[in-house]
């Protein structure tokens, strides 16, 4: 476990912290889903092309949020400090930046709509810093895969909001907003 150097209430579990049930569930999800090909993916390779590198480098981190947020605002408030810490742990351009991810897990949450709403509310704040915040749950979220518009790939066993650095291939996730596309183009030029 990693504890924030100045805010000890902030802590992140590493994949090796398997004594934590949520970490164990997410480690199984990563191994059985993200690291494997899927027949509906629409391309070759694993569901997440970065997950293996994250695991190998020890950069897949988990924040387990205790309690049950009842609104999207509460859920967003719970993860905002982790956004700032993420930028300290993985500054843009650092060696492991593209492989660092924080999975903010809400194991007691059953209202998936507030996960989706919180992601929409946080997206601009994250994107302006070159970050992505993605929603995952067992709904799954009603967002199509990049390579197969009929597939809904954002399924996870525990509701979560994932924080990671933006990559060039994230443009399709931003096209609904011209200002988000502008941020992407500022970072990657005309890259798709």
N, C-alpha and C positions, 0 to 999 in steps of 0.2 A: 504494500500500500504506500502511496505517496501522499504526504501531507503538505498543504500549502505552507510556504515558509513564514508568512506573516498572518495568515488567517487559518488557524488550526482546525476550524470547523469544516473547511474545505478539504476533501480527501478524494483520492482516485484509487480505485482498485486496478491491479494489473491482471493479465490473463492467468498468472500463476496463483492468484488468490482464490483458488477453487473451493476453499472452505466457506465462501460466501455463496449462498444458493443462487442469487441473481447472476453473479459472475459465472458460475458453473452453467446456468441455463444459456447465457449469452455465448459462452465459449463453445457450447455444443451447437448453437445456431450458426456461429461463424464457421465451424468445421463442417457441419452437415449441409449448410445452405450457401453461405457467401463464398466459400473456397471451392465450390463444385460447379461444374457446368449444369445448366438447366435446359430441358428440352424446349421450353418456351422463350428462352432468352433472345434468340434471333441472331446470335453470333457465337463464335467458338470461345472457349475459355470460361473461367469462373464467373459467377454472378457479379462479384466485386473484384476488379483487377488489382486493387490496392491492399486488400485484406491480408494476403499472405505476407507482403512486405511489412505491414503493420505488426503482425504477430512476430515475425522474424526479428524485427528491431525492438520489440517490446514497447511499441507505441500505440497499442490499442488499449485504451484506458476506459474505466467504467465509473461513473458517479451514480450511486444508488440513492435516489431521493426517497426518503422515508415519508410516510403519510400519504394522503390523497388530496392533491390539489383539486379544487372544485370549479375553478375557472381557468381559462386560458391565460389570464393575467397572472394568476398565482403560479402556474406552470412556467411561464416565461420568466418570472421573477426568480424562481428557483435555479434556473440555469444561467442567468446573466453573469454571475461571478465566474462561472466556468469558461465563458467566452473570453474574458480578460485573462484568465489563467492560461487558457489555450494559447493565446498570443505570446505569453511569456515562455511556455514550454516548447513552442514550435514557431519561432519568429519566421516571417516570410523569407524565403530564400535559404533557410537553414537546411542542413543535410537531410534531416528526417521530416521536414515540413510536410511533404506530400503523403507521408505514411502515418502521420499522427492523427488520431481520431479520439474524441471523447464521446462515449455513448452515455447519455443522461437517461437512466432507466427509472421508470415509474411503476414498480411492480404491483402496487395496490390500486392503480388507476384502471377503471373499466369504461370510462366515458371517452372513447377514442376521438370524438368530435373536438374535444378541447386540445388534444395533441395536434390535430390538423390546424385548428384555429391559432394556436400558439406559434406554430411554424410560420404561418402566413404573417402573423404580427411581427415576428422576429426577423424575417428574411431580409428586409432592407437594412436593418442595423448590422447584420452579419455580412451581407454582400458588400457594403461600403468599405469593409475592412478586408475584403478578399476572402471571406469565409462563406461556407455553406452551412445551413442548418437543415437537416432532413428529418422528416417524420416517418416513423416505422411503428406498426402495430399489427394485431391479428385481424384487422378489418378486412383486407388491408386498405391503406389509403388509396383513393381513387385516382391514382396517377399512373399513366402508361409507362411501360418500359421504353427506353430509347430506341431499341432495335425491333421491338414488337409492340405495337400500340394496343394489342388486345390483352397483353399480360400486365398484371399488377404486381411488380416485384418488391414493393416496400413492406413486405410482411416480416414480422418478428414475433417471438414468443412473449416478449415483454414490451409494453409501450415505451417508446424512447424517442428522444431528439438527439441526433448525431451532429457533432461539430467537426468540421474538417476544413482544410484549405480548398479554395476553388481551383479547379483544373480547367484547361481549355475546353474539354468536352462537356462542360456544364452549361454551355450556352442554351441548349434546348430547355433547361429548367428555368430559364430567365426570360424567355421571349415574350411572356405576357406583359412585361413592363419595360418600356423604352429606357428608363433611367437605369434599370439593372443591366440591360444589355450594354449601355454606355460604360458602366463600371467594368464589365467583362472585357469589352473592347479596349479599355484603357490598360488593362492588365495583360491581355493576350493579343492585341491588335485584331486582325481579321480572322484569327484562328477559329475553326469551327468548334 
